[in-house]
Amino acid sequence: DGRQLRERKTVEVGDQFVDPENMNYIEIKPNSINEELRRGGAHTQPLDISNRTGEEILIKVDNQKIGSNYQRSLFDNFEVELRGNQQAAVEGRRSERPVLIVRAPREEIAAGGYYDKVKVSVFDPKTEEQLQTKTVDLAFVVGEDFNYAAKVQDLKVKRMGEEVLFSTTVLNQSDLHFAPQARIYLKQKEEIMETINLELPEEKEYILPEMSGLLTTQVQDIEAGEYKAEVTIFRSEEEITVKEFEVEIAPAEEE
């Protein structure tokens, strides 16, 4: 009937058997690199790429830029070198250790953070089918006296049963990455009725420069009505920016 049969096999990991579609073929240590460098300084970091399976795999190590026009690209502004095998067959339970070398330029470079990724792709050595891709986040900071700035791009409020979901999108306009916190004062006739704190999700450590992130929280027992919402963005306890919105909170549906 023209349909193609795809063979499914089970891969052994330790004492467990795992479906290949849900498989973690490799482990990379470290899974992120965050360093401070002086101008002209260098950092050397081995990447330990371990084959977690009992079978041979093929790995390929590449640079991955965050964006084509990203002003704070590490690869565009620093000298970055990968030494060792960037493509290698790795036997079961064995490791490959390419070495990443990052050198900051000696000439004047704008203070702040510079970012990109190292990408590790896993292939089946027999079929050359790509099995998995993992990345290592790179963050390198030079200089001092950084400028922190941010823009509140929106505020969304949504009733979800007895709870109200608050979310705000924050653009990082700083020289380097940071983890903003947001505080919302809900006001009626200039009186503060509620104080609400929002944070990044657990899986997102920070927002890169020129990038946006979503801060959220869910709150119970907020009365329906119209409010003036004053959104203040903080870094630690330092106030970065403030913006006001008009919001309406819908009443909870009666059961």
Salt bridges, closest charged atoms under 4 A:
ASP1 OD2 - ARG3 NE 2.55
ASP19 OD2 - ARG8 NH2 2.25
GLU21 OE2 - ARG8 NH1 3.20
GLU35 OE2 - HIS43 NE2 3.85
ASP48 OD1 - ARG97 NE 3.42
GLU55 OE1 - LYS9 NZ 3.65
ASP76 OD2 - LYS65 NZ 2.92
GLU79 OE2 - ARG103 NH1 3.28
GLU81 OE2 - ARG83 NE 2.91
GLU81 OE1 - ARG103 NH1 3.50
GLU108 OE2 - ARG39 NH2 3.56
ASP124 OD2 - LYS9 NZ 3.86
GLU129 OE2 - ARG6 NH2 2.69
ASP137 OD1 - LYS117 NZ 2.55
ASP175 OD1 - ARG72 NH2 3.90
GLU190 OE2 - LYS228 NZ 3.16
GLU230 OE1 - LYS187 NZ 2.93
GLU238 OE1 - ARG235 NH1 3.54
